[in-house]
Amino acid sequence: MINESKSAMPIKTLSRFTVGDQIVRYLIDSESQRVGLEIIPRSMGDLVVGRRELLDEPALATLPARWLPMRAWNVDSLVQVGLVGVPGPGRFAQGRTLRNGSATESLQFFSQRKEGNRIVTVLKSALGFKCEHSLAWARGGEVLECKTRFINSSRKPLTLSMLSSFSLGSLSPFHADEAPEKLWLHRFRSAWTAEGRPETRRLEELQIERSWIGGSVTCERFGQVGSLPVRGFFPVAAIEDTEAGVTWAAQVAWAGSWQMEVYRRDDCANFSGGLADREFGHWSKTIPPGQAFETPPAFLTVVRGNLDEATTRLQAAHRIDVPKVEDDLPVIFNEWCTNWGAPTHDNLVAIADRLRGTGVRYLVIDTGWAEGPDDSVLKIGDWNVNRKSFPGGLRATADAIRERGLIPGIWFEFELVTEMAKAFAKTGHQLHFDGVPIQGGGRRFWDFRDPWVHRYLTKKVIGLIRDNGIGYLKVDYNDTIGIGCDGAVATDAKQRPGFQSPGEGLRAHIEGVREFFRKIRRELPGLTIEICASGGHRLEPSMLDFGAMGSFSDAHETPEVPIVAANVGRLIPARKNQIWAALRTTDSPQRLAYSLAATFLGRMCLTGDVHHLDKSQWALALRAVKLYRRIAPIIRDGVSRRVGSEHISYRHPAGWQAVTRLAGSGKQALVVVHSFAGQFPKSIGIELPEGNARPWVIADSFHVNRKPPAIRGNRLVWSPEGEFRACVIWLKQK
């Protein structure tokens, strides 16, 4: 039972549901009829406390009696909505947040229903609209899918300036007061070749702390603006109550501009997110009378545990819908770091000859296969095969690759057009801003709201893949649209079309992009798709769900590869985390092992001088491939935990790192250890996973050190014997 206050406080429990190991509780303020949402670990229901009702600051004693008493907490609405032309929030909030403006404050409880694995809560406003808040679940209820539907029930158009996908309140319910120094915000910063860097701060460090009288709002609003959703931050964040040992985590599933907010005006912290709003993302959208708009989904979870346990559960939000060929996680070879944009039929056949019978299954032809001036790699948009490099056409090369037992793949960057291409002049089918084509460097962008673009790319992309027997598609995307684009939308059947906001133009364009990906999946159901955007800048569910995997980063052969790979591995399923190892003829055995070991943190992708490696170098690479194929089920179905040094500089990493992945059966495990520069233990010890309580043994390992890894008691021990060394250990239980 959750403890209920026995006072006259108007905040009550509206309803409560048990979903897997979580309790979902809806609170209602009986005076305002405002509804809020809590999620609590089921095992901790008895530990929820009754909150204090009133502020008890000593300084309040000096205030006029007519101002008192003052509430210590309030129900924070489970839907946050803003409307143009309606007063915004008070308490010094405007410009920092649109939460809790007059539109949100007007929402009152109307109805609630449960439909199978879905709870729908309807809120109604006297301003002429309703909001349907949907909370759904599957797969045991570990992850909740949350979204909001706005319905214009008035007789005039209403223009949204914000609409949340999720909003959690009452953090933390395990404290009667504001829980000073007990709540921490976890988020993940992201930059090119440095994706997923964890950042952890107390809420007080971010000044998210109640003022003495509750007279102001404190807020941290963050996210990204543009068409690279993992730029600046991953759309994943969590709040941890370190005293109670509970972590709430959320992920926004959207490939355009998004935001999250941590907000406070009283004892409780509140956590919300969804599409980037008018202030943050230049988004507003006019909804005609009788029509509706639904947000992208967000995924929520709560655990009695730490950040790693919470983010591991969120990975269940990613859909695993892949071709059968992906069942055993095949090894990939991509020739980008081999040919550097100059692939030919002959050099691809030479690579295929080297890979024949090795266990590598995909051979991906990267950029440079299309015709360009002076064989330039920048001619994107026309997609005509370079007949100088491929005199027999792509079909002849693809057939030659298949004859050698490999599946041919190809690279496209089909959402963009570069100035070298004839298609660059087709400005009528490109995105515009302020009346001119949007251009970043030498790139422009097709407008995916335009049916002509879909027809053109159906022929150029889907047709080429089908006609040439291609089995693997790498989709790259190497720039961002920015705040949005122009576009007209009718606000009412009897009115003239009005110009929509740049952010809404971007949102509609991204929906068009996603529809084209759906078309690829429909027409080529057996195709393996890799999602790539400047490396790892589209690693969120709404895009990654179209692919069997995503590129973890563009950090191909730099020392930070294992660090970035481990970071990304906390945020997406390991089976979708494609990690590159660039193999060079100049590499020492230690360097080769360092690069190859990193690929065991996800999907192994080889590149580099594969057909020029000497016998011993190639034998070392094949050892890694052979072990990888044996342990692939652990990567496919396991759970990872990282230990090691905190890295300040990624470009100059110091210390060490170990990632342990326990198989779903609990009977096997994989440990990947890397040493970096500077100080690290002479002998690194890693706690063995609990498994099924039987003794662990080392089934196999991959390293080049003199001294092999060993088990001592309940610890796995390995001596790095130097900087930038690595070891992979496969563990089994007796």
C-alpha positions, 0 to 999 in steps of 0.5 A, spaced: 500 500 500 502 507 498 501 511 504 496 516 504 496 523 507 490 523 513 490 531 512 485 535 509 490 536 503 486 537 497 491 532 493 488 525 493 489 519 489 485 518 483 487 511 481 493 506 481 495 501 477 500 495 477 504 495 471 509 489 471 514 491 477 512 498 477 506 502 480 503 507 476 499 512 480 495 518 478 494 524 483 488 529 483 487 536 486 480 536 488 480 543 488 483 545 481 481 538 478 489 538 476 491 531 474 499 528 475 503 522 474 507 518 478 511 511 477 514 508 483 517 501 484 512 496 486 517 493 491 517 500 494 510 502 495 510 502 502 516 506 503 512 512 499 511 518 505 506 523 506 508 529 504 508 536 508 502 540 506 505 547 508 512 550 507 515 552 514 521 556 513 522 561 519 522 567 514 515 566 513 513 568 520 515 575 518 510 575 512 503 578 513 498 573 515 493 574 509 499 570 505 499 564 509 499 558 509 503 556 503 503 550 500 509 546 500 507 542 494 502 541 488 500 537 483 504 538 477 500 536 470 501 530 466 500 534 460 504 540 459 501 545 453 502 552 451 497 556 446 499 562 442 495 568 445 494 565 452 498 568 458 504 564 459 507 562 466 508 567 471 514 566 477 519 569 472 518 563 468 517 566 461 523 565 456 526 559 460 520 555 460 513 554 457 511 549 462 505 551 467 502 557 463 495 558 463 493 553 458 496 548 462 493 551 468 486 550 465 486 543 464 481 539 469 480 531 469 474 529 465 475 521 464 479 515 465 479 509 462 483 502 461 484 499 454 488 493 455 495 495 456 493 502 455 491 507 460 487 514 457 486 520 461 482 525 458 483 532 460 478 538 458 479 545 458 475 551 458 479 554 453 476 549 448 480 543 447 481 537 450 488 533 451 488 525 451 494 522 455 496 515 453 500 510 457 501 504 454 506 498 455 508 491 453 514 486 454 512 485 461 511 492 463 518 494 464 517 500 459 511 505 459 510 508 452 507 515 453 504 520 448 499 526 448 493 527 443 491 535 443 484 535 440 481 542 438 474 542 440 472 549 439 470 553 433 476 557 431 483 555 430 488 554 436 495 554 435 500 550 439 506 553 442 508 546 446 505 540 447 509 534 452 510 527 450 511 526 458 511 529 464 512 526 471 511 529 477 512 529 485 519 527 485 521 524 489 515 521 493 520 518 498 521 524 502 516 529 506 520 535 504 524 537 498 530 532 499 536 536 499 542 534 495 539 527 494 536 528 487 541 527 481 540 529 474 543 524 469 544 526 461 548 524 456 552 529 452 554 528 444 559 531 439 561 528 433 566 522 434 564 523 442 557 521 443 554 519 449 558 522 454 555 521 461 554 528 465 551 527 472 549 533 477 545 534 483 539 538 482 542 544 486 548 545 482 543 546 476 539 551 481 533 547 481 532 548 488 525 551 491 526 558 493 524 560 500 517 562 499 516 558 492 516 565 489 520 563 482 520 557 478 527 554 477 528 550 470 533 546 466 531 546 459 535 542 454 535 538 448 537 539 440 534 543 435 535 540 427 535 534 424 541 530 428 537 528 434 543 526 437 547 532 437 549 536 443 545 531 447 542 524 447 534 524 448 535 520 454 535 523 461 534 520 468 533 523 475 536 519 481 534 519 488 540 517 491 538 516 498 532 512 496 536 508 491 531 509 485 532 512 478 527 514 473 529 515 466 526 517 460 527 517 452 524 521 447 523 518 440 524 523 435 529 524 429 528 532 429 528 538 434 526 535 442 527 538 449 527 535 456 526 539 462 527 539 469 522 544 473 521 546 480 517 551 484 515 547 490 518 541 494 517 537 488 522 536 482 518 535 475 521 532 469 518 532 462 519 532 455 517 532 447 518 536 441 522 542 442 517 548 443 516 555 440 521 558 445 527 552 444 525 549 437 521 555 433 515 550 433 508 552 433 502 548 430 495 551 428 490 546 429 483 547 425 476 546 429 475 539 430 482 536 428 487 533 433 495 533 433 499 527 437 506 528 439 511 523 438 512 517 443 516 518 449 519 512 453 519 511 461 521 507 466 523 507 474 527 502 477 529 500 484 537 501 482 542 505 479 542 509 472 545 503 468 539 499 470 534 504 468 538 505 461 538 498 460 531 497 461 529 503 456 533 499 451 527 495 451 523 501 447 527 499 441 524 495 436 527 489 434 524 487 427 530 485 423 531 480 417 533 473 418 540 474 416 541 478 422 539 472 427 546 471 429 549 478 428 553 477 422 560 481 422 561 487 417 566 489 412 566 496 410 571 499 405 571 506 407 577 506 411 580 502 405 579 505 399 577 512 402 571 514 397 574 511 391 572 504 390 572 500 384 570 493 381 577 490 382 579 493 389 572 490 391 573 483 388 580 483 392 577 485 398 572 479 397 577 474 396 581 476 402 574 475 406 572 469 403 570 463 408 572 468 414 566 468 417 565 476 415 558 476 411 557 483 409 561 487 404 559 494 404 561 499 398 561 506 401 561 513 398 564 514 391 561 508 387 556 514 384 559 518 378 562 525 380 567 530 377 574 527 377 571 521 381 569 526 387 565 523 393 561 530 393 556 529 388 550 526 391 543 526 389 544 524 381 546 517 383 548 514 377 553 509 377 561 511 376 562 507 370 570 508 370 570 504 376 565 499 375 565 498 367 560 492 368 555 496 373 554 495 380 550 488 378 557 485 376 560 487 382 555 485 387 554 478 383 562 477 384 561 479 391 556 474 392 560 468 388 565 469 394 560 468 399 558 475 402 552 479 401 553 486 398 552 492 401 551 499 399 552 507 402 547 512 400 546 519 403 539 520 399 536 526 403 541 531 401 544 534 394 551 537 393 553 542 389 556 538 384 550 534 382 545 536 377 539 535 382 542 541 386 539 545 381 532 542 382 530 547 388 523 547 387 523 540 391 528 542 396 527 545 403 527 553 403 528 558 409 526 565 408 524 563 401 531 561 399 534 553 399 537 551 406 544 550 404 550 547 409 556 548 406 555 545 399 549 541 401 542 542 400 536 538 402 530 534 399 523 536 401 520 529 404 513 533 404 514 533 396 511 527 393 516 528 387 521 527 392 519 520 394 518 518 387 525 520 385 528 516 390 524 510 389 527 509 383 534 512 384 534 508 391 529 502 392 530 501 384 538 501 384 538 496 390 533 491 387 536 491 380 543 490 383 541 484 388 544 489 394 542 486 401 545 491 405 543 499 405 548 504 409 544 510 410 548 516 412 546 523 413 551 528 414 548 535 416 543 538 419 537 543 417 537 547 423 531 550 426 526 548 420 524 550 414 518 554 410 512 551 408 504 553 408 499 549 411 491 551 411 488 553 418 481 552 416 477 550 410 474 557 409 481 561 410 487 563 406 493 558 408 497 561 413 505 560 414 507 554 419 512 555 424 519 553 422 519 548 427 513 545 424 516 545 417 522 541 420 517 536 424 513 535 417 519 534 413 522 528 418 515 525 418 516 525 410 523 522 411 520 516 416 515 515 411 520 513 406 524 509 410 517 505 411 517 504 404 524 501 403 522 496 409 515 495 405 518 494 398 525 490 400 523 486 407 529 482 406 534 488 406 539 489 412 539 497 414 544 501 417 542 507 420 548 512 420 548 520 421 555 523 421 556 516 425 552 516 431 547 522 430 541 518 429 541 513 435 534 514 437 528 509 437 524 513 431 530 512 426 534 506 429 527 502 429 528 502 421 535 499 422 538 492 424 543 497 427 546 504 427 553 506 426 556 508 433 560 514 431 565 516 426 571 515 431 574 509 426 581 508 429 582 513 434 584 511 442 577 513 444 573 508 440 572 503 446 570 509 451 565 512 446 563 505 444 561 503 451 558 510 452 553 508 446 552 501 449 548 504 455 543 507 451 542 503 445 541 495 444 548 492 443 546 488 437 544 495 434 551 498 436 556 497 430 563 499 432 569 499 427 576 496 427 580 499 422 586 494 421 593 497 418 599 494 416 603 499 420 599 496 426 603 492 432 599 486 435 598 490 441 594 495 436 590 490 432 588 487 439 586 494 442 582 495 435 579 489 435 577 488 442 572 494 442 568 491 437 566 486 442 562 491 445 557 491 440 557 489 432 563 488 429 565 492 423 572 491 420 575 496 415 582 498 413 588 494 409 585 488 410 587 485 403 595 487 405 595 485 412 601 480 413 600 473 415 601 474 422 596 480 422 591 477 418 591 471 423 590 475 429 584 478 426 581 472 424 582 469 431 578 475 433 572 474 428 572 467 430 571 468 437 566 474 436 562 469 432 562 464 438 560 469 443 555 473 439 549 470 443 551 474 449 551 480 445 544 479 442 541 478 449 545 480 455 546 486 459 552 490 460 555 494 466 561 498 465 567 499 471 573 503 470 576 510 470 572 517 469 575 520 463 576 527 462 579 528 455 577 523 450 582 525 445 587 523 450 584 518 455 587 515 461 586 510 466 582 503 464 575 501 462 572 494 463 565 492 460 562 486 463 556 483 459 552 477 462 548 473 457 540 472 458 541 465 461 546 467 466 550 462 464 555 465 460 559 472 460 563 477 456 568 481 459 572 487 455 578 490 458 582 496 455 588 500 458 589 507 456 595 512 458 597 514 464 596 511 471 592 504 471 593 498 476 598 493 474 593 488 475 586 490 473 581 486 477 573 485 475 568 482 480 565 476 476 557 477 475 553 473 479 550 468 474 547 462 477 551 462 483 556 456 480 563 457 479 566 461 473 571 458 468 575 462 462 572 458 456 576 463 451 580 469 451 583 474 445 589 478 447 596 478 445 600 479 452 605 474 455 600 473 461 593 470 460 587 473 464 585 468 470 580 467 475 582 469 483 576 467 488 570 472 485 575 476 481 577 476 474 584 479 473 588 481 467 595 485 467 595 490 461 603 490 461 602 497 458 598 502 455 593 502 450 592 494 451 586 490 451 583 483 452 576 479 451 574 474 456 569 469 454 566 466 461 562 460 462 559 457 468 561 449 470 
